[in-house]
Amino acid sequence: MSRERTSGKSRARPSAQLVWFKRDLRVSDHRPLIEAAARGPVVCVYIYEPELLRSAEFGGRHLAFINESLEALSGRLLQLGGRLITRRGEAVSVFRELAKAFRIAGLWSHAETGNRITYDRDRRVRDWCDESGIEWRQPRQDGVVRALRDRDGWSRRWSEFMADEPLPEPEGVNGLEGVKSEGILGAEELGLDPDPLVERQAGGEIPALKCLESFLERRGVNYRGDMSSPVEGWTGCSRLSTHLAWGCVSVRTVHHALSERQADLRLARSVGPPPDSRWLSSLRSFQSRLRWRCHFMQKLEDEPELEFRNLCRAYDGLRESAFDDSRFEAWKAGRTGYPMVDACMRAVAATGWLNFRMRAMVVSFASYHLWLHWRKTGVHLGRAFLDFEPGIHYSQVQMQSGTTGINTIRIYSPAKQVRDQDPTGLFIRRWVPELAGVPDSFLPEPHLMSSEEQSRSGCLIGRDYPAPIVEHAEAYREARRRVMAVRRKPDAKLAAEEVYKKHGSRKQGGRRTGAPRKKGSQMSLL
């Protein structure tokens, strides 16, 4: 064992396992913590990494949720006999400093499928561990598979991982004393805009588990119907995405709680008065989305470049040279003249959350109606979404922008979404109050009101609320023409086949060769 000199005397440098918390801010179903605690003294660390804090997708809203989760994690570790320390700095530099205070017997963390910054950082950490003779163990915490050769069998491996029982929290953690911590650091200390939200979800493992319970026992009964609505979706959706993104609960814990609830409902149906018939179909829909969550994260794991470039390279050049900053700014501010788009953009700016259909619509509108490249709009939304998960986010942004080559092109009609999802304007009037007096019949397209009707409603188009930034039918036709011009090319079809071989779902008997099974050559107007 190495020795140090202090005040003329020598003392043994203590040894401990180092557990590095990242997007796994919990103690239950946490294999790195359990394995490290079984091997002796443990130092648990969270690092405020300047490179991540400065990244385009990170903001004060994320920090506030993380810090709340860290407070909860710190308290739970203290109850178990351990201690959470925090440090600020580049990961390798932090580990070097910690190695001066104690001998790192092993480094533990969950495998992470993050953005390019975390990818490059993990390579630096791996190199440092190799140079220092430290073993770095990175067990899985979800269905994503490292070094996956192909998608064949992925669904089976997902099911096998989820079938294992979630791990209990460790019985105790022997925390190493004497290691300095910087404490919980706020936005001002870290040089961030606080970016407060009006309805931010609380961070921590207990709020995550309460959210899960309330969804499975009460809120989720009409999930299948509610999830498309920006009104009912606010409570009818699971609202677990933020907790899953930052690891306050594991996807395996959610999967098992869901399976138990489904079993209870089936039993109740067989022995007594049947439960609400909507429950089982709603929970089946939610179950499929848990699998799709990992499916989309696997895409980024297999092809990190999809964060920056088109998944199907046949679409390179489609939008790169035509970016209109004025349209981009209007879209960000919720000033496009399309009430549903504007309400959604203002809502996510204020709360950090939108239901899935509305997320798809605002991306589709930016990519097709405004013809904006997905990279800039994706970065903006990544910063806005409190539940930003890089793998899901960039896979979905590309899918909704038509650059995967294997998915149906969906160009949403904002007016139709008002009629279908918010016919009485509850959502729109909350977030676009200048439309408060507009009759329901004109909410989908307020610019169609006559001058007299505008005066009566107290909303003059062009003064109180903007006219449409583009004309829908014309924008739709032009977007369709441009995309189909690429899709019809033989090289685009070949490129799409390659994308499918690498990334396509195999759940329902998918093949490794041949054309994509998705209706990728069709255009859909929703």
Buried (B, 14 or more C-beta within 10 A) or exposed (E): EEEEEEEEEEEEBBBBBBBBBBBBBBBBBBBBBBBBBEBBBBBBBBBBBEBBBEBEBBBBBBBBBBBBBBBBBBEBBEEBBBBBBBBBBBBBEBBBEBBEBBBBBBBBBBBBBBBBBBBEBBEEBBEBBEEBEBEBBBBBBBBBBEEBEEBEEBBEEBEEBBEEEBBEBBEEBBBBEEBEBBEBBEBEEBEBEEBEBEEBBBBBBBBBBEBBEBBBEEBBBBBBBBBBBBBBBBBBBBBBBBBBBBBBBBBBBBBBBBBEBBEBBEEEBEEEEEBEEBBBEBBBBBBEBBBBBBBBBBBBBBBBEBBEBBBBBBBEEBBEEEBEEEBBEBBBEBBBBBBBBBBBBBBBBBBBBBBBBBBBBBBBBBBBBBBBBBBBBBBBBBBBBBBBBBBBBBBBBBBBBBBBBBBEBBBBBBBBBBBBBBEEBEBBBBBBEBBEEBEBEBBBBBBEBEEEBBEEBEBEBEEBBBEBBBEBEEBBEBBBEBBBEBBEEEEBBEBBBBBBBBBBBBBEEBEEEEBBBBEBBEBEEE
